[in-house]
Amino acid sequence: MQVAAKAALFLGVVLLVGGGVFARWVARDAVHRDLWRRLRAGIWAGALLLVAGSALDVIDTVSRALGSFDPSAILPYLSETRHGNAVLARTAAVGLLLMLGMGHRRPAAAERAAFATLGLGALATISVVSHAGAQPGFLPVSADLGHLVGVTTWGGALVYGAWLLPWRASRAAGAAVEGAAARLSTLGLYSITLIAATGVYAALVQLWGPLALTDTPYGRVLLVKLAVVSGVAAIAAINRWVVLPSLTRGAAARLGGFVKIESLLLLAVLGVTAVLVSQAPPGAPPTLSRPLTFQNAVGPWMARGTVERRDPGRFAIDLRLQGTSGAPAPTVTAVDLTLTMLDMEMAPVRTRLAQVRPGTYQGTFFLPMTGQWQMIIHAGGSTARVPIRTDEAVFIQPLSPWKAVLPGVAVVLVGLGLVIAGLRRMGAGARGSWWELGAGATLVIVGVGLAVRAVR
């Protein structure tokens, strides 16, 4: 229910606010009357999705807090909590945006300013109750709001532009379509820049290091989102620097097809984002202030072992299984560990230990968050339970693991610059642009390799 509520919320705000951006800043005279009706229908659908997603989010939150849904708790929750107040303000903003309408094809400056104010207010009601809203200070919420503004304005304009602009228009209407495509591409360039800047900031604030990307559920979903966003950005770059210049020269280019693919990928990004915001961001990585030694009976054997810290969040275990006489247990061929978080509900961590010699097993495991864990040792059909209380890792210099990847990131940025230069030359019809594209792609791959190597 939580993922469905967030998906409806994000899609609704993209269709509502993004539709207004498309009508006031992008479309102008490029959309005829019949398609203008479809734009109005999309904006109303966005408003309904936004209100429905907000209501479903409130129901889900109240149900999880009380253990079951109680309708009598809805009104107190709306009036007495920050989340509830934000939902009420969001609903009012939706109503005012619908009253404001789509604007004329050439709206006045005052009408645009009123729409921008109401749209920004509606987006702010989402940011103040997001993960960033739980962090101290004004900057995290501002960065989240900027990220949401970039996604909403570009996403909505892109979806409507892909499916409403008459890409196969006649020569008389072709100039209007080319102008709308140019404005859409410019909006996309500024939006992607804003999205990238605020996204990097959010990652530095919410992730304690590169390992949080690969070893936590939040980080893995974020990697999936980055992969899809990279595809969207690649198609947008080709559209702006290769296909769009071809249109201005009068060449036959299927820009509409590329924009449709771009819009579908962007909708996939919204779905992944709905899953992402339902995950708790990883807090400070867990560690042990001193090695943990234990001694427990596992069936007919005695398990003696030590758990020591390695990198933040990662631990090493050395386990010995012995009989009553002290001899190693020769009949156990596999030893598995299951680590369960006792402080909250989350997926258990499982690993298998490697046998280094008879009766001695070693291995490593990663714990995604700090708290009280229970380690269950499975050996020969018997089990033993060992409590592990972890502490928050304290860095002398916060976020120091990110410094290891900065050289690789610098190489990636240089490679991206060469790729953009090559795309611009290709769009201008210049020969010899392939060496820039090849060199840039090579540098991007090398930079990613350097960053991965530094992390390891």
Buried (B, 14 or more C-beta within 10 A) or exposed (E): EBBBBBBBBBBBBBBBBBBBBBBBBBBBEBBEEEBBEEBBEBBBBBBBBBBBBBBBBBBBBBBEEEEEEEEEBBEEBBEEBEBBBBBBBBBBBBEBBBEBBBBEEEBEEEBBEBBBEBBBBBBBBBBBBBBBBEBEEEEBBBBBBBBBBBBBBBBBBBBBBBBBBBBEBEEEBBEBBBBBBBBBBBBBBEBBEBBBBBBEBBBEBBBBBBBBBEBBBBBBBBEBBBEBBEBBBBBBBBBBBBBBBBBEEEEEBEBBEBBBBBBEBBBBBBBBBBBBBBBBBBBBBBBBEEEBEBEBEBBEBBBBBEBBBEBBBBBBBBBBBBBEEEEBBEEBEEBBBBBBBEEEEBEEBEBEBEBEEEBBBBBBBBBBBBBEBBBBBBBBEBBBEBEBEBBBBEEEEEEEBBEBBEEBBBBBEBBBEBBBBBBBBBBEEEEEBEEBBEBBBEBBEBBBEBBEEBBE
